[in-house]
Amino acid sequence: METTLKVKLISHTMNPELVIATAGKLCYSPSNIDDLMEKQTEESIEKFVNMITSIGHGSVLEHTSFTFGIEGVSRSLTHQLVRHRIASYSQQSQRYVKEVQFEYVIPQDIKNNPILVESYKNHMEDTQRLYDEIVDKLMYDYIYEEDKYGKIIDIQLKKCNIDKNKFESWKKENKDNEKFVELLRESYKKLYSALEKKAIENARYIFPNACETKIICTMNLRSLINFCHHRCCRRAQEEIFNLAWTMLKEVEKVSPLLAKSLGASCQFGPCPEGAMCCMMPFEKKR
Ligand SMILES: Cc1cc2nc3c(=O)[nH]c(=O)nc-3n(C[C@H](O)[C@H](O)[C@H](O)COP(=O)(O)OP(=O)(O)OC[C@H]3O[C@@H](n4cnc5c(N)ncnc54)[C@H](O)[C@@H]3O)c2cc1C
């Protein structure tokens, strides 16, 4: 099933503007920190934040961070996202989470062509079928072709406290049963979970880049500025471009002042893309 982008700012530094203004002011003031914080006014905070973001006193901006919950994005997107190294990420694992019915992203250019969309969706459904088939077949093989798999089954029987002789008779009874996997789940739940985990970490190799994923990402403001410079740019790929602008709008909801420092590179200076320039610059912010 097709999925769509969902972004939520799930947390951020308390009083982010005050923290930045105070940290910035401390660098140039003989006062103590309590005094500096008490004396801050809305005007002084705005003045300092604007000054710090415009002169590029980047380290001060690192005191404020934003945590985004991101869903409905492709693995292709998260591969690009995690290239932004100055950030923290936690991503749903395909090793540990079984894709019962995986969702996927369809790029707009493909969506514009109904024939391509149909083939695309068919490919996704075929992939899901093959994934399920691989998982079931591997679980069967771990039990019935044990010599090929380094005795995974022996280890798991020990870990799950299962009597080997009893299990051997279960094996014989169910060897040709089409519902082998379901029966294993009913009879030996713990063993089933362990073997399934092993099977899905192999089966996941067939998933396409389009496969939906979920990720939580925390960036400090300095890193977020760099991320937006690159990814709010029209040269960025559509999906991450949309993500970057949505993240910017989430920050805008809690701090219009800090959001003023976010946007494509061209909004703050000359386009850095050279010959690759899109020739459609966004409105300048500074
Ligand atoms: C349009 C576009 C096309 C791209 N195409 C490709 C591609 O074809 N192939 C590809 O591999 N990548 C590609 N990238 C990814 C790009 O090269 C960066 O890896 C990505 O944008 C992260 O940027 P960053 O390094 O500035 O961010 P971060 O990793 O968050 O780093 C932030 C800043 O910290 C500093 N920094 C971080 N690590 C180091 C370090 N080790 N040494 C020195 N300074 C450091 C730098 O100043 C850096 O700008 C593309 C990106 C864009 C936007």
PDBQT file of the ligand as one rigid body, heavy atoms in Angstrom, charges set to zero:
ROOT
HETATM    1  C1  LIG A 301      22.050  17.661  -4.181  1.00  0.00    +0.000 C 
HETATM    2  C2  LIG A 301      22.912  16.668  -3.454  1.00  0.00    +0.000 A 
HETATM    3  C3  LIG A 301      23.549  15.658  -4.163  1.00  0.00    +0.000 A 
HETATM    4  C4  LIG A 301      24.368  14.729  -3.495  1.00  0.00    +0.000 A 
HETATM    5  N1  LIG A 301      24.973  13.739  -4.202  1.00  0.00    +0.000 NA
HETATM    6  C5  LIG A 301      25.768  12.843  -3.572  1.00  0.00    +0.000 A 
HETATM    7  C6  LIG A 301      26.427  11.787  -4.299  1.00  0.00    +0.000 A 
HETATM    8  O1  LIG A 301      26.272  11.670  -5.498  1.00  0.00    +0.000 OA
HETATM    9  N2  LIG A 301      27.201  10.907  -3.612  1.00  0.00    +0.000 N 
HETATM   10  C7  LIG A 301      27.402  11.038  -2.260  1.00  0.00    +0.000 A 
HETATM   11  O2  LIG A 301      28.155  10.242  -1.682  1.00  0.00    +0.000 OA
HETATM   12  N3  LIG A 301      26.786  12.005  -1.563  1.00  0.00    +0.000 NA
HETATM   13  C8  LIG A 301      25.982  12.909  -2.161  1.00  0.00    +0.000 A 
HETATM   14  N4  LIG A 301      25.363  13.884  -1.435  1.00  0.00    +0.000 N 
HETATM   15  C9  LIG A 301      25.536  13.909   0.034  1.00  0.00    +0.000 C 
HETATM   16  C10 LIG A 301      26.547  14.993   0.467  1.00  0.00    +0.000 C 
HETATM   17  O3  LIG A 301      27.817  14.725  -0.084  1.00  0.00    +0.000 OA
HETATM   18  C11 LIG A 301      26.664  15.042   2.001  1.00  0.00    +0.000 C 
HETATM   19  O4  LIG A 301      27.160  13.806   2.470  1.00  0.00    +0.000 OA
HETATM   20  C12 LIG A 301      25.346  15.295   2.695  1.00  0.00    +0.000 C 
HETATM   21  O5  LIG A 301      24.662  16.348   2.071  1.00  0.00    +0.000 OA
HETATM   22  C13 LIG A 301      25.611  15.643   4.169  1.00  0.00    +0.000 C 
HETATM   23  O6  LIG A 301      26.151  16.938   4.240  1.00  0.00    +0.000 OA
HETATM   24  P1  LIG A 301      27.247  17.341   5.319  1.00  0.00    +0.000 P 
HETATM   25  O7  LIG A 301      28.462  16.506   5.237  1.00  0.00    +0.000 OA
HETATM   26  O8  LIG A 301      27.446  18.834   5.167  1.00  0.00    +0.000 OA
HETATM   27  O9  LIG A 301      26.440  17.087   6.700  1.00  0.00    +0.000 OA
HETATM   28  P2  LIG A 301      26.987  16.533   8.085  1.00  0.00    +0.000 P 
HETATM   29  O10 LIG A 301      27.540  15.179   7.939  1.00  0.00    +0.000 OA
HETATM   30  O11 LIG A 301      25.850  16.717   9.041  1.00  0.00    +0.000 OA
HETATM   31  O12 LIG A 301      28.173  17.487   8.435  1.00  0.00    +0.000 OA
HETATM   32  C14 LIG A 301      27.917  18.845   8.809  1.00  0.00    +0.000 C 
HETATM   33  C15 LIG A 301      29.191  19.650   8.631  1.00  0.00    +0.000 C 
HETATM   34  O13 LIG A 301      30.142  19.196   9.579  1.00  0.00    +0.000 OA
HETATM   35  C16 LIG A 301      31.431  19.214   9.001  1.00  0.00    +0.000 C 
HETATM   36  N5  LIG A 301      31.940  17.840   8.963  1.00  0.00    +0.000 N 
HETATM   37  C17 LIG A 301      31.254  16.699   9.216  1.00  0.00    +0.000 A 
HETATM   38  N6  LIG A 301      32.049  15.637   9.134  1.00  0.00    +0.000 NA
HETATM   39  C18 LIG A 301      33.266  16.098   8.783  1.00  0.00    +0.000 A 
HETATM   40  C19 LIG A 301      34.500  15.479   8.516  1.00  0.00    +0.000 A 
HETATM   41  N7  LIG A 301      34.664  14.150   8.549  1.00  0.00    +0.000 N 
HETATM   42  N8  LIG A 301      35.537  16.255   8.185  1.00  0.00    +0.000 NA
HETATM   43  C20 LIG A 301      35.414  17.588   8.116  1.00  0.00    +0.000 A 
HETATM   44  N9  LIG A 301      34.256  18.264   8.337  1.00  0.00    +0.000 NA
HETATM   45  C21 LIG A 301      33.213  17.520   8.682  1.00  0.00    +0.000 A 
HETATM   46  C22 LIG A 301      31.281  19.798   7.591  1.00  0.00    +0.000 C 
HETATM   47  O14 LIG A 301      31.470  21.189   7.658  1.00  0.00    +0.000 OA
HETATM   48  C23 LIG A 301      29.843  19.475   7.261  1.00  0.00    +0.000 C 
HETATM   49  O15 LIG A 301      29.287  20.359   6.300  1.00  0.00    +0.000 OA
HETATM   50  C24 LIG A 301      24.536  14.812  -2.082  1.00  0.00    +0.000 A 
HETATM   51  C25 LIG A 301      23.894  15.832  -1.375  1.00  0.00    +0.000 A 
HETATM   52  C26 LIG A 301      23.079  16.747  -2.038  1.00  0.00    +0.000 A 
HETATM   53  C27 LIG A 301      22.371  17.833  -1.249  1.00  0.00    +0.000 C 
ENDROOT
TORSDOF 0
